[in-house]
Amino acid sequence: MPSLSKRVTITETSPHRVLVDLALELKLKGVDVISFHAGQPGLPPYSEALKELAKTLLEKPFQTSSYAPSRGYPRLRELISEDIKKYSGISVDPEKQVLVTIGGAEAITISLLTGLDHGDKVLLLAPTYSVYWGLTKLLGVGIEYCEQDVNNDFQPDPECIKEKITRVKAVLFESPGNPTSRVISEEIGKLLVDLAVDHGKWILFDEAYKHIYYEGSHVWIQKYPGAEETVISIDSFSKDLAIPGFRLGYLWGNEEFINQAAKVKGYLSISASNISQKLAMIYLEKGYKEKYLEQVIPEYRRRRDAAYNAVKKYLPEAKLIKPRAGMYLFPDISYYLRKLRMTDVEFAKDVALKKHVVFLPGSAFLPGTNRYVRITFVTEPPERIEEGIKRVRDYLVEKGVI
């Protein structure tokens, strides 16, 4: 057969997908799986918003099944601009500075295609979102990275940033973090913007979890001096509206960047889903977003506390932080892995097969993070969370590690 592209063949399948497929296979067999692997909200969308969307679909079938404008519906972009102003105090022109995308993943892809050429490099703060790795390879973008460690609350080393930012065209990072749930400090955020301004670099700021906070508030690096020229914000409705399957996100920031990104969007996917945009408009126009967050944040906080306390109780040798935002625990379990003489991937697979508890190996999120595992704490109720972590302990007991 003809040869395949090098960009595809050099891109490895993430351990993330292997564990997701294994979890699905077990569930199809009727196995009671405790799911700590999914990177999505654990509670359904706001019911009133869904009812209104269903009504719109039935009453206006043609309008809701036709193409949407490439940049996104003007009304949705207005609502996004108002929402940004409400939470950050930043004024954004909805016509010139907002672009609606098919989820956050497309927003990341478009921002990389717009800001970087083949052969350019991007700086990542690692561990970080696994999609970044595959996309950079596919696009022919090189990587530099600064490590983040549990012993420093996953904050990156300022000296590493100062050194490596001179080698790259852009910085791509997320806060709150995935998989760490780390909230970037004000000091590091300002340093990144200052360096980007001084050296003429883009900052691609992924803030998909910006409303999932249990203590404190989001760090809006877009407010620092010079940020309006350098910071491009990557956002998603998957977490705060709990609609990951509707695949809806957006970019906002520098006018010229967004204008060029809109050209890429037009070729890449024409437009975001009409139906998804209608649902987002309903959420934002009716205040359902705030009502939904008021309902779910206390429950997610309860689940976070249950997960953190269970790990401390049943896996006392694990090192972890108690996240004040996000959806994940990212404990260092190197003590147990050494005793088992297993890799993180082998451990995750074996626990899934024998104890039916599925979490992700740390190495899915960057080379060098194979001493960690990612546990999603929002997808199961507290009693199931404790049961899941207890099953992991039972596995270790049976292996003679505890």
N, C-alpha and C positions, 0 to 999 in steps of 0.2 A: 504494500500500500504506500501512498505518498507519505513523506515525512511530516511529523507534527511540528508546530512552532516550538522554538526553544523556550519561549516565555512560559508555555504551559508545562513542558517536561521538567523544567528546573523548579517548578512550584510544587512543593510537597503537600500531601493531604494532611491537614491538621489532626492531631490526636483528639481535638475537640469533636470533629465530625465522627470519628471512630466511636467515641463514648456515647454520643447522641444516638447513633444508629444502634448501638448495643442496647441502650435503654429502651428504644422503640421496639426492638426485637423481643426483649423480655416482656414488655407490656402486652404485645400481641399474643404471647403465649399464656397470658393470664396471670403473670407473676406480679405480686404486690411490690412495686418499685418505689423506693423513697428517692425523689428526684431533687438533687442538689446541683444539677448540671445546667439547667436552662437559664439563659441570660434574659429573662423576661419577667414582667410583673406576675404575681401569683394570684391576683384577684381580677375578676372580669371587669370590662369597661362599665362606665356609668350607664345604667339601664335607660334613663330618660333620654339620653343622647341617642342611644340605639333605636328607641321607639320613634323618635322624630326622623331619624335617617330612613327607617323603614317606610314611614309615611311619605317622605319625599320621593323615595324610589317608586312607590306605587302611583303617586299622583303625577309625577313628572318623569316617566320612564325614558323619554328621548333625551331630555336635558341631562339626566344623570348617567347616561351611557354613551355620551358623545365625547369627543376630544375636549380636553381643557386647554387653556392657554399655556404655552411653553414655560413661561415664567411662573405660572400659578395664577389662580383666580385673583383679580385685583382686590376683591373684598377679603380674601384670606390673607393676602400680603398686608393689607391695612390692619387686620386684627393681630397679625404677628408683630407688626410695628408697635401697636398699642400695648401688646403684652410685654415686649422688650422694655418699653418706656416705664410700664407699671412696676416691673421688678428691678430694673437696673438704673432707671433714670436717664437712659441714653436715648436720644432722638434718632430715629432711622427713617429714611425716605423709603416708603413701601414700593414706589415705582422703580427706584434706581438701586436700592441697596438690599433687596430681598429676592431670593430665588427659591422656589418650592421644588423639592426633589422626591425621588422614590426612596424614602427612608434615609437614615443617616449614612448607610453604606454608600449609596450613590453620591451623597453630598461629599463624602471623603474622596471618592474616586474623581469627581469633577474638580474638587479643589486641588488634588495632586496633578491632574491633567492641565489645569489652568496655571498653576504656580510653578511647575517644574518641568524641565525637559528631560528626555532620555539621557541618562548619565549623570544628572544632578544627584545630590545627596540630601537626605532628610535626617534630622536629629529626632530620635525617639527617647522617651523616658521609660526605662524598662524595669519591671515587667509592664506590659501594656496590651491593649486590645489586639487579639490575634489577627483580626482582619487586616491590620496595618501591614503585617509581614507579607502576606500573600499579594496584596495589592501593589506594594512597592516592587516586588519581583516581577509581577506581570507587566508593570509599566516601565521596567528598566531603570528604576530609581535606586540608588545606593543608600546604605544605612550607616549612620553613626548612632551610638546610644550611650546614655548615662544611666548607670544602675541605681535602683532604689531598693532599700533593704528594710526589712521589718524592724530591725534594731534602731532605725532612724525614722520610724513612722512612714516609711516609703517616700520620704522627701528626697529629691535628687541633690547631689553634691554641687554647690554653686561653682566650684573651681572646674569641675568637669564641663559644666555648661559653658563657662567662659572660654575654655579651651576648644571645645568641639563646634561651637556655633560658627566659628570662622571657616569651617570646612564644608558647611552645608548651605543649601539655598533656602531651607525652611525648617521650622520645628513643628512637629505634629504630636500633640499630646491631649490627654483627656483629664478632666476634673469635674466631679468626683471620678476616681479611677475605676477601670475595669482591667484587671481582676482585683485590684487592691482595695478599692473604695477610698483610697487616699484623696483628701482634699488638698489641693496645692496651697502652700502658705502664701500669704500676702507678699512676703519678702522674695520668694522664688518667682512668683507671678510678675512682680515689678521688675525683677532682674531680667527675666526673659524679654519683656517688652522693651526695656532700656537697651539691651544688647541688640535686639532686632532692629530698633530704630538706628542705633549707631552703625550697624554693619549692613543695613539694607536687606534684611531677611524677612520672609513671611512667617507668621505664627498661625498655624491651623489649629484652632482651639475647639476640641470636641467636648461639648457639655451636655450630652444626652441625659445625664442624671441630675441636672441642675436644680430640680425641684424635689428630689428624693433626699431630704435632710431630716435628721432626728435631733441634732443639736447644731447650733450655729447657722450660718447662711452661706450662700454661694459667693465665691470670689470672682467678681466681674473684672477680669484683667482688661476688658475693653475700655475701662474708665481711666487707665493710666495715660499720662501724656505720650502722644505719638501713636497710640494704639489704633486710632482711626485710619492710619496709613498702613499698618502692618498686620493687624489681627483680623483674620477671617473666622467667623464663628460657624461651627458645624453643629446643627441641632436636629433633634428627632422628637416626634410625638409618641414614640413607642413606649416610653416609660411613664411620662407624666399623665398621658391620656389612656395608657394601658391598651394601645392598639397596634402592637408590633406587626400583626398579620396584615394590617392595612397599608403598611409600607409608606410612611409619609414623614418627610423631614424638610429641612430648609438650610440654606446658607444666608448669612448676612454680613455686611461689612463694607469695605472699600468699594466705591462705586465702579471704578474701572475694572477691578477684579470681578465683581458680580456681572458686569456687562459682558466680559469675555467668557465667564463661566456659563452664562445663558446660551452662548453659541454652542458650547460643548453639550449642554443639556439638550438642545434641539436635535443634535445628531445622535446622541446616546440613547435617548428614550422618548423623545418628542415632548411628553408631558407626564406629570404625576397623575395618579388615578383620580378621576372626576369624583367618584364616590367617596374616596378617602378625604379629599379636600372638603367635600360637603360636611362630612362628619366632624372634621376639625373646626369648621366654621360654626357648627352647632355648639360644640364644646365652648368655644371662645366667646361667641355672642351671648350665650345664655348664662355664663358664669359657671357652667358645669365643671370646668377644669378645677376651680377652687373647691367646689363642693366635693368632687371626687377625691382630691388630695386630702381634704379634711377627714374623709372617711378612712382612707387607706394608710396614711402615714402612721397613726397610732398603732394600727395592726402590724405594719412592717417593723415598727420599733419593738413591739412585743416579740416578734419573730427574731429580730436581730439579737435581743437580749437572751432569748432561749438558746440560740445557736452559740453565741459567745460563751454563755455559762456552761453549756453542754460540753464544748471543747475543753474548757478549763477543768471541768469535772472528770471527764472520761479520758482525755488525752493530755494529761498534765505536763508532759514534756514538749508539747507543741508551743511555738512562739507565735503570738498574734497580737494585732491591735484590735480595739473595739471601735469599729467604724462609726463616724458621726454622720455619714451619708452613704448613698449607694445601696447595693444589693448583695454584697459579697463579703465573706471572710476569706482571707488568704493566709492560712497558717503555714509556718515553716515546720515540717514534720521530719526533718533530716534525721533526728534521733531515731525514729521508728524505721525509716528507710534503711539506715545503716544496720540496725538489728536484723531486719528482714533480708538484707542483701538484695534489695529490689530497686528498680527505677521507679520514678513516680508514675510512669505509664503502666508498668507491670502491676504496681500496687492498685491503681485505680481500676484496671480491668478485672483483677482478681477479686477485689471487694464487690464489684458490680455482679460478677458471676456467682459468688458464693454467699454474699449477704444482701444482694439486691439493693444496694445503696450506690447511687451514681453521682460522682463529682468529677471535676476535670483536673488533669495533671497540670502542674505549674508550667511544664515545658511547652504547653500549648501557647504560652504568652510571651516567650522569648527564650532563646538559648541561654543557659545559665540559671534558669529559675526552676530547675528540676527538683529542688528540695521543698517546693510548695505544692499545695492543692487548692483549687478554688471551690468554695462551698457557697452556693446561692441560698440565701436564707429567707427569701420572700415567697418561695414557691410551695412551701408546706406549712401547716399550722404548728404551733409550738410543741404539742405532744408528739407529732410525727418527726419534728426536728430532733428532739431528744432521743427518740427511738432510733433514728438513723445514726446519730453519733455513737449511741450505745452499741449498735451493731458493728460499727467500726472497731470499737474497743473489744467486743467479743471476738472479732476476727484476729486481732492482735494477741489476745489471750490464747486462742487456739493455736496460733503460730509460735507460742512460747516467748513472745516478745515482752509481754506484761505478766 
